[in-house]
Amino acid sequence: MLRKSLLAACMLLAFWSTMQAQRTAYVDMQRILDHIEEYKAAEKQLDQLAAKWQQEIEQRYDEIKGLYNRYQAEQVLLSDEQRRQREEEIMAKEREVRELQKRYFGPEGELFKRREELVRPIQERVYAAVEAYAKDRGFDFIIDISTAPHVIYYNPEYDKTDDIMDQLRRQ
């Protein structure tokens, strides 16, 4: 029993000393990115593109709504075959718009591809700067607080955001 207690105490001491040796800092990646003109220009371009595509989709939905309203108004005058054709036409147009929406905004859509093309190189440059900073200064962990809402408290003393922005300016 004494042996197990001694072993547990040794393991706890080893774990505690390992945890004490780790150095941690945090950065606000969104604040860093917001200070990079190239990133702001890319975001603006993506927003404009998304707005243009959204407007196109809304126009197509308006056209479908017009077709449906005409169908509703004329429905009683149409034969069964004509009603079926109109319904199929409306449904086909709805499918087309959903496909277009998916092509533009889906997980593998045009907006995603453009974001990868425009933003990823900037993000990679920032991540490389953070990694170089961590290695140069001996940090074991650097936490991004802009995407970690579960961080309840952080001491401003360990905020290295400005250091990273300075490093990026010097590049």
C-alpha positions in Angstrom: 0.0 0.0 0.0 2.8 2.3 0.9 4.5 1.5 -2.3 1.5 2.4 -4.4 1.1 5.7 -2.5 4.7 6.5 -3.1 4.5 5.6 -6.8 1.3 7.8 -7.2 3.0 10.7 -5.4 6.1 10.4 -7.7 3.9 10.3 -10.8 1.9 13.4 -9.5 5.2 15.2 -8.9 6.5 14.4 -12.3 3.3 15.5 -14.0 3.2 18.7 -12.0 6.8 19.5 -12.8 6.2 18.9 -16.5 3.2 21.2 -16.5 5.2 23.9 -14.7 7.9 23.7 -17.4 5.5 24.5 -20.2 5.3 28.1 -21.4 2.0 29.3 -22.8 0.9 32.5 -24.5 -2.1 33.6 -26.5 -2.8 35.7 -29.6 -5.9 37.2 -31.2 -5.6 35.9 -34.8 -8.5 37.9 -36.0 -7.0 41.1 -34.7 -3.7 40.2 -36.5 -5.5 39.5 -39.8 -7.6 42.6 -39.5 -4.4 44.7 -39.4 -3.1 43.2 -42.7 -4.2 45.3 -45.7 -3.9 42.3 -48.1 -6.3 40.4 -45.9 -8.8 43.2 -45.7 -8.7 43.6 -49.5 -9.3 39.9 -50.0 -12.2 39.9 -47.5 -13.7 42.9 -49.3 -13.4 41.1 -52.7 -15.0 38.0 -51.3 -17.9 40.0 -49.7 -18.5 41.7 -53.1 -18.5 38.4 -54.9 -20.9 36.8 -52.4 -23.2 39.8 -52.6 -23.3 39.6 -56.4 -24.0 35.8 -56.3 -26.6 36.3 -53.6 -28.4 38.9 -55.7 -28.4 36.6 -58.7 -29.9 33.8 -56.6 -32.6 36.2 -55.2 -33.5 37.3 -58.7 -34.0 33.7 -59.8 -36.2 33.0 -56.8 -38.2 36.2 -57.6 -38.7 34.8 -61.2 -39.9 31.5 -59.7 -42.2 33.3 -57.4 -43.7 35.1 -60.4 -44.1 31.8 -62.3 -45.8 30.3 -59.2 -48.2 33.3 -58.8 -49.1 33.2 -62.5 -49.7 29.4 -62.1 -51.9 30.0 -59.1 -54.0 32.6 -60.9 -54.4 30.5 -64.1 -54.6 27.1 -62.4 -58.4 26.8 -62.8 -58.2 27.5 -66.5 -55.5 24.9 -67.2 -56.0 21.3 -68.2 -54.5 18.6 -66.1 -51.6 18.2 -68.5 -50.9 22.0 -68.6 -51.0 22.1 -64.7 -48.5 19.2 -64.5 -46.2 20.9 -67.1 -46.2 24.2 -65.2 -45.6 22.5 -61.8 -42.7 20.6 -63.3 -41.3 23.8 -64.8 -41.5 25.5 -61.4 -39.9 22.6 -59.6 -37.1 22.4 -62.3 -36.3 26.1 -61.9 -36.2 25.6 -58.1 -33.8 22.7 -58.5 -31.6 24.9 -60.8 -31.5 27.7 -58.2 -30.6 25.3 -55.4 -27.8 23.8 -57.5 -26.6 27.3 -58.3 -26.6 28.2 -54.7 -24.7 25.0 -53.8 -22.2 25.7 -56.6 -21.6 29.2 -55.3 -21.9 28.8 -51.5 -21.6 25.1 -50.8 -18.7 23.4 -48.9 -16.8 22.9 -52.1 -18.3 25.9 -53.9 -16.8 28.8 -55.7 -16.8 31.1 -52.7 -14.8 28.5 -50.7 -12.4 28.0 -53.5 -11.9 31.8 -53.9 -11.4 32.1 -50.1 -8.8 29.4 -50.2 -7.0 31.1 -53.1 -7.1 34.6 -51.6 -6.9 34.1 -47.8 -5.0 30.9 -47.2 -1.6 32.3 -48.3 -2.1 35.2 -45.8 -3.1 32.9 -43.0 -0.2 30.6 -43.7 2.2 33.6 -43.5 0.7 34.6 -40.1 0.8 31.0 -38.8 4.5 30.8 -39.8 5.2 34.0 -38.0 3.4 32.7 -34.8 5.4 29.4 -35.1 8.7 31.2 -35.5 7.9 33.5 -32.6 7.0 30.5 -30.4 10.2 28.7 -31.3 12.4 31.8 -30.9 10.9 32.6 -27.4 10.5 29.0 -26.2 6.7 28.8 -26.0 5.2 25.4 -25.9 1.7 26.6 -26.7 0.2 29.6 -28.3 -3.6 29.7 -28.1 -5.8 31.6 -30.5 -8.4 33.4 -28.4 -10.4 34.7 -31.3 -11.7 31.2 -32.1 -11.6 29.7 -28.6 -14.7 31.0 -26.8 -14.2 28.4 -24.0 -11.2 30.5 -22.7 -12.8 32.1 -19.7 -9.9 34.2 -18.5 -6.5 35.2 -19.8 -3.9 37.4 -18.3 -3.0 40.3 -20.7 0.6 39.8 -19.7 0.7 36.7 -21.9 -1.0 38.4 -25.0 1.6 38.3 -27.8 -0.7 39.6 -30.5 1.3 42.9 -30.9 4.6 41.0 -31.0 3.3 38.9 -33.9 2.0 41.9 -35.7 5.4 43.6 -35.3 7.1 40.5 -36.6 4.8 40.5 -39.7 5.5 44.1 -40.4 9.3 43.4 -40.4 8.9 40.7 -43.0 
